[in-house]
Amino acid sequence: MPADGVQVVAVVETAKPPSILIVEDEALVAANIEEVLAESGFRVAGVAASAAEAISLAGAHRPQLALVDIRLTGPVDGIELACRLREQFGVPSIFLSGLIDSAITARAKAARPLGFLHKPFRPSQVFNAIERALSAGNN
């Protein structure tokens, strides 16, 4: 200890965990994803069941990534929403879907997704897809 009795302690700044927006209109699926994200050390920026709700949450919380169900109820589907999130807020998306055919895949490319998760998915698949997406976004 120095003569003046003051001990210097280094301050370690910890990075905030990545913030993820969940856009899923099936409440049970959304709750499951939210739990997986929390257990994996991610922050949940919010859970939206519609495109309008997702846009509002994205504007308020500025997530680093969005998990977006392709088939949302309402006038705006997940593909159009992902395009808006990227254009308006710079938020990239990973698509979630139980059914992806070639026409949907072709349309989805316009949103430049960082991945696709096919329902049902395992927690490890969610974690790995997010890690890959965040790594790709930082390059």
N, C-alpha and C positions, 0 to 999 in steps of 0.2 A: 504494500500500500504506500502511495506517495506520502511525503512528509506533511502535506496539508490535510491529510485524512480523506481526500476525495478519491474514490476508486472509479476508474473509467470502465464503463461497460459498453461493449459494442452493441449497437442496435441493428438487429437483423430484420430487414424488411421482407416480409413474405408476400409473394405474388398472390393476388386474388385468384381463386379458381375460375376457369372459364364459365361464362354465363350462357345457358342454353334455353331457347324458347321452345316449348312443346306446343304443336298445333295438331290436335287430335280430337275428333268429335265423339269418340266412344270413351265415356268416362272411365271405365275399368282399364282400358288400354292406356289412357293418359296417366292414371294413377300409378300403374305398373311402371311406366317409363320414368315418371317423377321419382319413384322409389329407387329405381336402378341408378338414375343420375346422382341422387343424394348419396347413395352407398358408394358410388364411384368417385366422389369428391368434387362433382360439378355443382355449380349453382344453377337453380332453375329461375329463369327470368320471368316466368309465368307460364300458365297453361291456358291455351285458347281453344275454343270449340268452333270458331268461325274465322273467316278471313278478316272481317272488320275488327274483331277482338284482337287478333294477332297483330294487325297493323298498329292498333292503339298501344299494345304492350311493347312492341318493338320500338316505337317512338319514345316511350317512357323509360324503358330499361336498357336499350341498346345492347342486345345480346350479341355474342360473338358467332353464334350458330343457331339455326332453327331446325328442328325435326318436324317435318311437315307431312301429314297424311295427304296423299294425292286426291282421295275422294272425300271432300268435305261437303257437308250439307250447306245449302245456300247458293247464291248466284255465282260465287267465285270459288273455283276449285283450287286444290293445293298447288297445281302447276302455275296457274296465274298468280297466286299468292306468293310463291317462291320468287317469281320474276319481280314482283313489286317489292318484296323485302330486299332483294339484291339491289334494285335500282334506287329505291328511296333511302335505304339505311345502310347499304353495303353489307347486308347480312346474307351469307351463303346458307344453303339448305342441304339437308339429307332427306330424301323422300322415304316415306313409310307407305307400304301398300300390301294388301293381301292378294291383289290381282294386278299383274303388270303384263300387258300384251304389247305387241310391237307398235301399235298405233300410239299407245300411251307413252311408251319409251321414246318414240320419235318426238312427240310433243314436249316431253319432259326435258329433252336436251336443250331447249330454248332457255330454260332456267339455269343452265350450267350447274346442276347439282354436284355436290361433293361425294355423293354416294346414294345407294338404295338399300333399304332394309325391308326384307320380305316378311310379312306377318305369317305365322307367329315367329318371333325371334327370341333368342336367348339373351340374357343380360350381357354376356361376354361379347355378343355380336354388336350390341348397342355401343358398348364401351369402345370396342375396336374401331367401329365406323367413325365415332366421334374423334378418337385419337388420330386416325388417318386424315380426317377432314381438317382438324385444327393444324396438323403438321403441313398439309397441302396449302392451307390458307396463309401460313407463315413463310412460305417459300416464294 
